[in-house]
Amino acid sequence: MATSLVMDLEGFAKRGLRKGDPQIKDKLVTLIREVKSIPEPQAEALAQAVIEESLATLNPRGEVFDLEPVGVTMGDFGVGSRGSGDFYTHTKIAEVIGRTGAVLDSAELDDSGVVRAGGQYVVVTVDGMHSRLSDYPFLAGFHVTRAALRDVYVMGAKPVALLSDIHLADDGDVSRLFDHISGIATVSELIGVPLVTGSTLRIGGDMVIGDRLTGCVGAVGVSERLTPRKDARAGDVIMMTEGAGGGTICAAALYYGLHEVVDETLNIKFLQASEALLDADLEIHAMTDVTNGGIRGDAKEIAHTAGVKLVFWEDRMRNLVNRRVLNMLNSLQIDYLGVSIDALLIIAPAEEASEIARTIRKTGVAIDEIGQVEKGGGADLHIDDRVTDFAPLFRESAYTPIKKAVGTEARRDVPAMQKLVDQAALRAVEKKRRFVERIRRQ
């Protein structure tokens, strides 16, 4: 059975119906039989059911269904591509949510949220699996679990539980489900944080055919103090641990045929270093993980959130990237500063630097000072004798052939798109207000 094709039958049908395509049913039958080894009459019955459901929901009646497109797609604006377009979108998401009363929420641009309960901080985070690892469920589960745990650790919290949400398309073999859970459970067992609950569903139910896998892992932690990005202060030093990458590096290695590099990512060094820091009870102002968007993205977000200027020394950062991974990135002309290397970034008082380094090195993980925090704004990168602006691109470094084909620059006028994105966010805020008032009046 050929299952390489993934097709949203409902989306395909609705596009055809809006265009008045008289061949839409025949096309659906062909698509269905491309993926499913079923007789033609059965495929025709399925296609007819898809058309009936699509017609019934093509123009739904009621205010709750109202949605006015603004003409900017996720791809146009680089959403999920961990560049300036994605960062802008996240500020708008925070505006739609609004102030929540949480200790830390989406407005802070941290990867975790924090509430106070029972006299402790409760830290909650969720990470989506890397979309290009769908065909490699174990790797997808392993790396998304590490990512969720990292987000808890960098908030200064001790992880206490994991949860998962898995979506596998209708034609996906059930072995993929178990392989994915195995990857999650491997990290869970290695670091001693239990996987306690989750959800398992099909992508789109019967409306999506193929074998695509996606999902997320969430983590919960507790702490008595926090290390959010906003607490970075002028005079602090910036330190970074060694990094060998995770899902992003796996994707680069896989889709350029350098499969042996994947082995370099299979470790829990970040988590071990974080555990050691928690046990040592040192003064640390802020921590983050160098993930999608790379150090470029982290520098922008920290400087913006904390209202400070960050200065980085490129040679020291380069020395902390796994040699095999760095050689691969260099050979493929991928900027290591703009992709996830899964290193731990620590911002702390200068007088704590030596003890932080000693604590982490005891776990067998390399670390060095890579910069400093100053008064001002933005971020500078020192390369040899040159100083350059350390800003993220519109999209993160292109690390697969298709990403290179798409490029890292915007394909449309960015300020014009930002205005349209602003409109979409404002409409969502207004819709939320209307329905909050409506439901409260009931």
N, C-alpha and C positions, 0 to 999 in steps of 0.2 A: 504493500500500500504506500503510495507516495504521499507524504505528509509535509513536504517542505513548504508548500503554499499555506499561508495563513490569510484567511479572508473574513472580514466582517460582512456577513451576508446582509444584515439589516442596513448597514451604511451604504453598501453597494446598491441594494434595491431602492432605497430612498433617493439616491442620486439619480438613478435611472427613471424613477417615477416622476421626479420633478422636471426632468428633461423631456418627459413624454416618450421615452424609448420603447417602441413597440416590440423590441426583441429582448426585453429585460428578463422574461421568464426563461427563454432559451439560454441566455448567457448565464443565469443562475444555475441551471441544470448542468451546463458545461463545467462551471467552477466547482460545483458540489462533487461531480464525478471525477474531477481532477484530484481531489483529496480523498474522497470516500469510495471504496470499492463496493458500490451498491447498484442494483439494477436500475435502468432508466426510469421505469414507472415510479419507483420509490424516490428517486431524485426529483422527478417532476412533482410528486406530492409534497415533498419538502420545499421545493421552490415556490409552489402555490401558497403554502402556509406562510412562508417568509413574506410574500407579496401582500397577503391578507393582513398580517400584523403590521407591516410597514404602512399600508394605506390607512389603517385604523389610527395610527399615531403620527401621520404625516403633518397634520395641522390640528393638534389637540386644543380643546377649548378650555379656557380658564386662565386666570391671572398667574397662577403658580407656574404655568408652562412658558410664560413670556420670557423670551431671550432675544435680544437684539444684537446680532453679530457686529463687530467693529471693523472686520476685515484685516485683522492681524492674526496670523496663525502662530502656534507654538514654535514651529520651525523658523518663521520670519523673525521672531523676537528672541530666538536662542534660549527659550525656556527649557531648563533641564540640561543645558550645555555649559553651565557653570562659568559664564563670563558676565560682562557688564549687563547684558540684557536679562539674564537670569536673576542677578542680584537686584536689579530694578523691580522685577516682578515680585520678588519676595517682600520688598518694602510695601508694595501695593496689597499683597495678601494680608500683611499685618494691619493695613488700614481697613480692609474689609472686616477682619475679625474685630478690630477695635480694642480698646483697653479692657483687660479681663479681670483685673484684681489679683492676678497671679504674681508671685515674686519675680519671675522672669517669664515673658511670653514672646510671641513672634516678633514684636517690635524691637527686641534687643538683637535680632539676627544671630543669636546663638543656635546651635543645633539641638539643644534640649530646652524644654520648658520646666519651670520649677514652681511648686506650690508648697505651702507650709501645712503640716498635719502632724498631730501628736507630738509637737515640740521639735520635730525634725523637718529638714527640707526633703521633699520627695521630688526626684528628678525623673522626667519622662521623656523618651525620645523614640523616634521610629525612622528607619532607613529602608529605602526601596532597593531591591537587588539590582545589580548592574544589568541593564537591558540586553547587552550583547552576550551575556552568559546563559541565555535561555537553553542552549543546547548542551550546557555543562552544569547540570543541576547541583552537583556536590559543590563545585567551585562557587556557584552563585550563593548557596546557603552558607558556606564557610565565610565568605568575604562580607556578606551583608550582616552576619552576626557579629563579626569583629567590628564592623563600622558602628553598629548600634551600641556596643559596649564601649567603644572609644568615646562616643558622644556623652555617655554617662560619666566616664572617668574624668574627662577634661573639665567637667563641671565640679570636680572635687568630690564626687560621690562614689559610694561603694555599690556596684550593681548587685541586685538581689533577685531579679527575675527576668526571664526572657519570654516573649510571645511571638507567634508567627502568623502570617496570613499568606496563603499560597493559592494562586489561580493558574490552572492548567487548562488549555483549550481542549475541546471535545475529543479530538483525535490523539491526544497525548497519551502515551503508554503509562500505566500506573507506576511503573518502575521509576519514572522521572520524579514522581511525587516523593517516593521513599528515598531516592538518592539525594534530593534537595534537603529533606529533613535530616538525613545522615550528616550532611555538611554543617547544618545548624547545630546538631547534637554533638558533633566533634569539638567545636569551640566551647560549647556549654560544658562538656565534661572536662576539657583541658583547664578551664579557668574556674570551674566550680560554681557556675551560676545556672540554676535550673531553668529549663524550658517548661513552662507551666501550663500554657494554654495556646490556642490558635484557632484558625479557620481555614477550611479547605473548600475551594469552589472551582467551578469551571469559568473560564473567561467568556463572558457573554452568553453563558448557557448553550442552548442549541443554535444560537445565531452566529457564533464564531467557529469556523472550522479550521483545522490545522492542529499543530502540537506546541504552540507557543506557551512558555512558562513565564510567569511574573509573580511578584509578591513582595513582602516586606517582613522585617523583623523589628520588633520593638523591645525596649529595655527599660527597666525601672530601677532606680537607685535611691539610696538615702544618704544624707550627710548632715553635719551640724554647721558647716560653713561652705561657701561657694567660691568658685574661681571663674567667673564669667568674663567675657572679652572686655566688657565695659570698664573693668577694674584695672586695666593696664595704665601705668603712671609714668610720667616723665622721670628719667633717672633709672628705670628698670633695665635689666639686661634681657635679651631674647636668646633662648637656648633651644636647640633642636636635637632630637635623637635620630639615630640611623633609620632609614626607611627603604623598604624593598617593594612597596606598592601592594595593591590588592586587586579589586575588580578591573580597574582601569589598565593596570600593567598586564593583567591576564588577557584582557581584550586585545591590547596592542600585540602581545606575543602570539596569541592565537591567530589573529587575522593577518599577520605578516609571516606566518609559518614558522615562528621561532618558539615552538611549543615547550622546549626544555627550560625556558626562562620562567615559566609558570611556577616551577618548584621553588624559586626564590621567594615567592609570596606566601608560602605555606608555613607560617610561623605565628606565634602570639607574643612577640617581643614587646610590642606597644603595650599590650595588656599587662605583661609582667612588670614593665617599667612603671606603669601607672599604679599598680598595686604597691610597689615598693615606695613610691612617693606618698601614698596615703598612709602607709604604716609609719613612715618617718615623721609625719606631722610637721612639715616644713612650711615656712611662709611663702606662699605663691599667690600672686595677684590674679593671673589669668592663664588659662591653657586652652589649646585647640588642637585639632588633628589636621594635618596637611592632607586634605582629600581633594575631591573634584574641584577644579579651578586652580589647584596648586597653591603654592605660597603667594602667588600674585593675588588670587582671590581672597585668601586669608588676610593679607596685609591691608587690602582695601577695606574689608569689613571691620577689622579691629581698629584701624585708624579712624574710621567713620563713627563707630560705636563709642569708642573711648575718648574721642576728641584729642588725639595725640598724633605725633609723627613717628613713623617706624623707619629705621635705617638698617639695611641688611648688607652683609658681606658675602658676595656670591661664591668666592673660593671655598669658604668654610661650609656653606650649604652643599656645594657639589661633592665635597669630601665625605658627606654623610649619606649619600645615595648609594645603595648597593651597587658594587662595581659592575656586575653582570647586567643589571637593569640599566644603569647609566650608559654602558657601552651600546646596548640595544637602542636606547632612545637617541643617542648621538648618531648611530649609523642610519637611523630612520629619519633624522632631522626633526625630532620631536623635542620641543622645549620642555625640559624637565621642571622648570619653574611654573609651568602652566598646567601640570597634570597632578593627579593624586599620587603621592609617594608614601602615604600612610605613616608619616613621622609624627612624633609628639612635639608640639611647640609650647614652650613654657616661658612665661613672662614673670619675672620675679625681681625683688630687690637685689642689687649687686652683691651685697654681703652674704646672700644665701647661695650664690652661684656655685661655689666650690663644694658645699655640702650636697646640693642637688645633683651635681655631677658625680660625686662619690657614691651616692645612693643608687643612682641608675647604673653606673658602671659595675657595681657589685652584682647586678643581675645578668651581666654579660652583654649589655646593650651600650653601644657607643653614643656619646653626646658631646656637644661643643657649644660655645657661645657663637651665635651667628649674627648678632646685631644689638641694637639698643633702642630705647624709647626716648624721644625728645619732645619738647614742646612744639606745637604747630599742628600741621595736618598733612595727610597723604603719606606716601612712602617713597623712600629713595633706595636704589640698588647700587652698590659700589662694585664695579667690575674693573679689576686692576686699578688704573689711575683715573677711571672715568666714573661719573655719577649720572645715573639715568633715572627717569621716573619709573616707578615700579607699579604700573597699573595693569589690570587685567585686560585682555582682548575682549571683543564682543562675545566670542565663544572660547572655551578652553582650548589648549593646544590640540591640534588635530592628530589623534593617535591611532586611527585606523584608516585604511584606504578610502572608505566612503566619507569619513570625516574630512580627509584632505580634499576630496572632490567637492564637498560642501564649502570648505574654507572656514576661516576664523573671523572674517569680517561680515558686517551686516549687508544684506542684499538690497535693503530699502533704506530710505532716510530715517535715521534713528529718532531725531526729535519729533518727526511727524508720527512715527509709530508710538512714541511715548505718550503723545496727546491722546491717541486712540485707546491705548492701554489705560490711561487715566480715566477716560470716559467709561470703559468697561467696569473698572473698579468702583467708580462713583455710582453707577447703576446698581451694582451688587449691594453696595452699602444702603442705598435707598430701598431696594427690595427687601433687604433684611429688616429695615426699620418698619416698613409697611406690615410685614407678616408678624413681627413681634407684637405690634400694636393690635393687629387683627386677632391673633390667638389669645392675647391677654383679655380681650373684650368678651370672649366666649363664656 
